Amino acid sequence: MKITHLAIWTNDLEKLRDFYCNYFGAKPNEKYFNPVKQFSSYFLTFENGSCSLELMNKPNLDHSESDALTGLAHFAFSVGSKEQVDLFTSQLREAGIKVTGEPRWTGDGFYESAIADPDGNIVEIII
């Protein structure tokens, strides 16, 4: 069994698509639109990855209940080495992306940093 995709609701579908395409090398499919449900989405695929990211939108999206401390906490991209974690984190910071966790070794043996995407979702950059 394996995870095939993660899904994120967003109020700005194109902005979030562009973020993951520009900084993480994602390749989007054609935009899907369901006129009955007024639902739009993109599936983003990543090089050497079996897990995709689905970005979803519908009008009047209400996140008022999503502030609870349950649900998706973060997801991670592996860049291959400690040096690449440091370099990519620096490049993202220079591009104006908010770094929420500086590169470090964690207690469970990971070397990682963390950033916030344009919607505030936490994305870890790991070895």
SVG drawing of the C-alpha trace seen along z (x, -y; Angstrom):
<svg xmlns="http://www.w3.org/2000/svg" viewBox="-25 -38 51 40">
<polyline fill="none" stroke="black" stroke-width="0.4" points="0.0,0.0 1.2,-3.5 0.0,-7.1 -0.9,-8.2 -1.9,-11.9 -2.5,-14.6 -5.2,-17.2 -5.3,-20.8 -8.2,-23.3 -7.2,-26.7 -8.9,-30.0 -6.3,-30.8 -5.8,-27.7 -3.5,-29.3 -1.3,-31.0 -0.8,-27.7 -0.2,-25.8 2.4,-28.3 4.2,-28.1 4.6,-24.3 5.5,-24.4 8.1,-27.2 9.8,-26.1 9.3,-22.3 9.3,-21.4 5.7,-20.2 4.0,-19.4 0.2,-20.2 -2.4,-18.4 -5.1,-20.3 -7.4,-22.2 -10.5,-20.1 -13.8,-21.9 -17.1,-20.4 -19.8,-23.0 -22.5,-21.3 -20.5,-21.5 -18.5,-24.6 -15.4,-22.6 -11.9,-23.1 -8.7,-21.2 -5.2,-20.5 -3.2,-17.4 0.5,-18.1 3.1,-15.4 6.7,-15.5 9.9,-14.0 10.8,-10.7 7.8,-10.7 4.8,-8.4 2.7,-10.8 0.8,-13.7 -0.6,-16.8 -4.2,-17.8 -5.1,-21.5 -8.9,-22.0 -11.2,-25.1 -14.8,-25.9 -16.6,-29.3 -17.1,-30.6 -14.7,-28.1 -15.0,-28.5 -12.0,-27.5 -13.6,-28.6 -13.6,-25.1 -10.1,-24.2 -8.4,-26.2 -8.8,-23.2 -5.6,-21.4 -6.5,-18.3 -5.9,-17.3 -2.8,-17.6 0.1,-19.0 2.7,-19.1 4.1,-17.2 7.8,-16.8 9.9,-16.9 13.3,-15.1 16.1,-17.0 18.8,-14.4 21.5,-15.9 22.1,-18.2 23.7,-20.7 20.7,-20.7 18.4,-21.3 20.5,-24.3 20.8,-25.6 17.1,-25.2 16.0,-26.8 18.2,-29.7 16.9,-30.1 13.3,-30.0 14.0,-32.6 15.7,-34.9 12.5,-34.5 10.4,-35.8 9.0,-32.5 8.5,-32.3 10.9,-29.9 9.0,-28.5 11.8,-26.1 15.5,-26.6 17.6,-23.7 18.4,-21.3 18.8,-17.7 15.7,-16.5 15.5,-14.2 14.2,-11.4 17.2,-11.7 15.9,-13.8 17.8,-16.8 15.1,-19.3 13.8,-22.8 10.2,-24.0 8.5,-26.7 5.0,-28.0 3.4,-27.9 1.2,-30.8 -1.8,-29.4 0.2,-28.8 0.5,-25.0 3.8,-23.7 6.2,-22.0 9.3,-20.3 12.5,-20.1 14.4,-17.0 17.4,-14.9"/>
</svg>
